[in-house]
Amino acid sequence: MYCEQEPSEQAKLLNTVLSNCTIKDLTLYPTYKKPFDLIVEGGKSDFWLGDRDSNPERLIQSQ
């Protein structure tokens, strides 16, 4: 959806999610606004609960 939006709408979305970006050695490093920073950091964590999946209808449950 992002790619299909007008540039003004894309800019509005980026302004909502990002507070700042830096570029070093041709790599972009975004700084996220709250609460998006928590979502990004949570995705980087190796800490996952070892119990059954919260969706009991699934046939395969991860350990």
N, C-alpha and C positions, 0 to 999 in steps of 0.2 A: 504494500500500500504506500509506503514511504516514497518509493521510486516513481510512482504514478501521480503523486501530488504536485501541485504547483510549487515553485521555489519559495514563495512566501509562506506556504503552509509547512514546508520542510523546515524552514528557519524557525517558525513558531514552535515546532516540536523539539528541535534541538535546543532552543532557548529554555524550554520547560525542563528538559532532562539534564543538560550540561551547565556547569557554572564556569568552566574554563577548560582550555585544551592547550597543551604544549607540544612542540615538535622537537625531537632530538634524533639526529642521525636518520632522518627520513621516516621516523616512526611517530605516530600520533598517540599522545597520552591524554585521554579525557579525564576530567574531574567532574564527578556527578553530583547533582544536587540531592538533598534528602527528599524522599526516602529511596531514591534510585540507587544511591551509594550502598545502602544496605542490601539491596537486591543483587547488585554486582558482587559485593564481597561475599555474600552467602553462596553464590554460584562458584566461587573460587575455593571454598572450604572443602576439605576432605572429610569433615565430620558429618556423617549420615547416621540416622537411627537404624539399628539393626533389627528392629521388630518387623512384624508383618507389614505389608503394604497397606495403606489406608483404604485401598479399593479392594475389598474381599472378593469381588466378582472375577478378578483376573485369575487365570489358571496358573500362571508362573509368578511366584513371589520371590523377590530378591532378598538375599541375606545380607 
